[in-house]
Amino acid sequence: MRPVGVVRRIIPCMDVDANVVVKGVNFEGLRVVGDPVELASRYEEEGADELFLLDITATIQGRKTFLKTVKDVAGAINIPLGVGGGIRSLEDADAAFKAGADKVSINTAAVRNPNLITTLAREYGSQSVVVAIDVKRISNKWMVFVEAGKTPTGLDGIKWAKRAEELGAGELLITSIDADGTKAGYDIELYKSISTIVNIPIIASGGAGEPEHFLEVLKYSDAALAASVFHMNIINITRLKHFLSESGIKVRF
């Protein structure tokens, strides 16, 4: 259980490819769902606590386009903006911050070069460094996958979460690849397990389909991230927050 009195956050996530927001299931079958600036503005109006923008192609060719999207979104909102995808160095992070990011999220690069976590934390402060961890359940363990969920690393997700904290991460964004896009609910056991061994905030990601899913996972995480249910207007953030508040979860209006 995470501390009961702490305010929980609701975070819409926008996966961006060539300046449009896309979404898939289990990291596959991407389709276009909207314009990032329009969606970001709507989410802020509805009461989102912060937003995440993830560059899912993260190629050199697409980098300038994505940074323009970051700048456009940052200019349209006043809530914190997290940015990830293809951040492999201090220079990449610096470009994201200069474009308007409040936090950067690193995933593959953190596994390949764990010292990058420490370097970024020293340069920008731990509160600005999010380590994203994508896991699949294999033989009753959550194993870490990188490169958009395609490449196994052999790392145990729970142990890697603790290591990321020790290296200086200020926050963990944990995504269940098995649950991603399914709308069948978050992997509660995953967040239960991680919440017992780390002290930094946990953002739960993957599987949101109805308000009850948020209610359940926010007992074990500090924030809940979702995409499809917000993009498609299945769940309205204002109404979600009222539901959570009435159910005993502290949220910010």
N, C-alpha and C positions, 0 to 999 in steps of 0.2 A: 504493500500500500504506500502511495505517496502521501505526504502531509495533507490532512484534510482542509486546513484553512488557507492553503495556497491557491491563488487565482489560476484557473486553468485557461488555456488559450485554444482558440479555433483558428486553424491556418489553412486557407485554400492554397493548393499547389498548381502551378501552371507549367506543364511540360511544353517547351517551345522548340519548334523546328521551322527554320526559315521564316521567322516573324509571325507564325500563327501558333495557336495553342492546340495541342493534339493529345489524345488519350487512347490507351489500349487496355488489354487484359493480360495479366501475367507478363507484362513488359513486351507484348506482341500485338500485332494488328492495329497499328496506329491510325487514327482518323482525325480530321480537323474538327475542332469544336468551337473556335471563336477567336476574336481579336484580343490580344493580351491587355491593351490599355482599357478597352471597354469592360472586360471582365474584372480587371483590378479595381476600376472605379465602382463597379456594382458591389463587389465584395466589401470594399471599405464602407459604402453606404449601409450595407446590411449588418455591419458590426464585426467584421473580421479583425482579429488582433494583430495579425501580420500576414505577409504573403511570401510564398517561395516561387522563384522563377528558376527552372532547370533547363539548361541547354542540352537537349537529348542527343543532338548530333555532334556538337562540340568539335567540329572539324576546324582546321585553320581557316578554311574558306568561309565558314559560317560565323567565325568569331566576331567580326566587325558588325555583322547584321544583328547578332545577339546582343552585343553591347549597346547598340542603338535602341533595341527593345528595352533593355534594362533602364537606359536613360529616360526613355519615353514613359515607362511605367512609374519610375521613381518620381518623375515630374508631375504625375497625375494623382499621386496618393500622399498621405501624411503618416501612414502607419509603417512600421519597420518592414524592410524588404530583404529577404535572404536570396542569395544567388548561388547557383551551383552548376556543375557540368563542365568538364574540361579544364578545371582550375588545377594546374600542375606545378605552379611555382609562385614565388612572391610577386613576380611581375604580373602574372594572370590575376592574382588576388587584387593587386593594386589597381589594375584596370577596372575590375568590377566595382571596387570601392569608389573610384573616381567617376564611374558611370552612375553612382547613386545607391549602391548596395549598402546595407547596414551590417550584414553578416555574409560570410562566404561559407559554402558547404563543399567539403572535399570527400571523395569516396575512393575511387581507384587510386588516385595519387597518394592518398594516405596509406593505403596498403603497400604500394610499391616503395614509398619513401616515408616511413612513419615520422622521421625527423621534421618533415614539412609541418606537421601539426604544431610542434614546439616552436618552429620558426615563425609561423603565422601568429601564434598566441603571443609571442614576445613582441612582435611588431605592432599588432593591432589590438591586443588584449583578448583573453580567453572568451569573453562575452561575444566576440565577433567571429568566433571559429566554431563551426558546426561540422562534426564528423558524421557523414551519412554511411549507414551500413545496410546493405541489401542481403537478406538471408533466405535460404531455402531449408526446409526441414528434411534432413537425411538421416535415417537410422536413429531417430529420437534425439538428434542434435540439430541446432540451427547453424548451418555452414555459410560462410561469407562468399558471395559471388561479386565479381567486379565487371567493368566494361558493359554497363547497362544490363547486368544480370546474366551475362552470357558465359563468363569465365569463372570456373571454380578456383578457389585459392587454397583450400585445405584448412583455412582458419576457422576455429570455433567462434561463432558470433558473440557468445556471452563473454568469453575471454578477451576477444578483440575490443568489445565495448569498454571493459575495465582498463585495458591497455591505452585506449584512446583518451580516456579520462586522465590517466597518469601522465600522458604526454602533453596535456594542456588543453584538450578540447573543452569548450565551455558548454557544449550541448551535443546531444546525440539524436540523429534522425534515423530511426530504425524502421525499415520497410520489409514486410513479409512479401516476398515474390509470389508465394503460393496464394496469398489472399488478394494481391494487387488487382484492382479493377473488378473483382468478383461480386462486390456488394454483399458478401455473405458474412461480414463481420471481421473485426480485427483478430489477430492471433493473440488472445488474452494471455495464454501461457508464456508466450515470448516476452511480453512486457512485465509480467509478474516476475519472471526469472531475472531480467535485467534490472528491474527496480530494486531488487534486494542487494545488488552488488555495486551500483554506482550512486554517487551523490549529486551528480550534475543533472540538469533537466533532460527529460526524455521526450522526444516527439514521436508519437506513434503514427505509422503510415501503412496503408494497404488494407482494403476490405470494407470501408465504410459504406453502409447501404441504407441505414435508418437511424433515427435519433438514439434509439436504445444502444446501438453499437458504440456511439460516442460516450454515453453514460457509463457503460461497462469499462471501456478502456481507460477513461480518465481517472479511474480509481488507482491505476498503476502507471500512468504517464502524466506528464505536466502539460502536454499539448496533444491535440489530435489534428493530423493533417489529412486532407481529403481532396479529391479532384472531381471525379465523375458526378457525384451527387450534387455538387455545387454548380459545375458547368451546365448541367442539364436541368437545373432548377428542381431537382427531386427534393432537396432540403434547402430551406431558407435559413440563413445564419441567425437572423434575429429570432425567429421562432425556435430554432435549435437552442439558443442560449436561454430563452425563457424556460424551455423544457428542462434543461440542465439545472438551472437555478431552482426551479420548483422541486427538482429531485435531489437537492442537497449539494450540488456541485457549485463551487464558487466561481463565477465568471464576471467579466467586466462588460458593462453596458455603455 
